[in-house]
């Protein structure tokens, strides 16, 4: 990585989403640590809940339909911030290479 990306979480103060935003910030910092330059919480109004990595929108409550589960959010942040990072056992976005059975067939033609 050439620079450490910055995450911004904008949350609605009228909706009392500070706790949700701060929990997600904590999870992102726990996962990505010093590979992020920081996570900033930005108070807003009008039902807003967005997550951006640098200038890339990775989640928008209105566009994406509600709130992300934490695995999805980490995957989307990873996809922008550090696409080669393995997120471990919870990382469902990485396709598993198909296995090819090279063994001889056990069925016989009759």
BELJO-V219284 format. One record per backbone hydrogen bond with DSSP energy under -0.5 kcal/mol. CO is the residue of the C=O (numbers start at 0). NH is the residue of the N-H. E is the energy in kcal/mol with one decimal. If there is no record, write none. Layout:
CO_NH_E, CO_NH_E
//
This chain:
2_4_-0.7, 4_36_-2.9, 4_37_-0.7, 5_53_-3.4, 6_39_-2.8, 7_9_-0.6, 7_51_-2.5, 8_10_-0.5, 8_41_-3.1, 9_49_-2.2, 10_12_-0.5, 10_43_-2.6, 11_16_-2.0, 12_15_-0.9, 16_20_-2.5, 17_21_-3.0, 18_22_-2.2, 19_23_-2.3, 20_24_-2.3, 21_25_-2.3, 22_26_-2.3, 23_27_-2.4, 24_28_-2.6, 25_29_-2.3, 26_30_-1.9, 27_31_-3.0, 28_32_-1.7, 31_34_-2.4, 32_35_-1.7, 34_4_-0.6, 37_6_-2.5, 39_8_-3.1, 39_41_-0.5, 40_42_-0.5, 41_10_-2.0, 43_12_-3.1, 47_11_-0.9, 48_60_-2.7, 49_9_-2.2, 50_57_-2.7, 50_58_-1.7, 51_7_-2.5, 51_53_-0.5, 52_55_-2.7, 54_56_-0.5, 55_52_-2.7, 55_57_-0.6, 58_50_-2.6, 59_63_-3.7, 60_64_-1.0, 60_65_-2.1, 68_72_-2.2, 69_73_-2.5, 70_74_-2.2, 71_75_-2.4, 72_76_-2.5, 73_77_-2.8, 74_78_-2.7, 75_79_-1.0, 76_79_-0.6, 76_80_-3.4, 77_81_-2.6, 81_84_-2.4, 84_86_-0.5, 86_89_-0.6, 87_90_-2.0, 89_91_-1.4, 92_94_-0.6, 98_100_-0.5, 99_101_-0.8
//
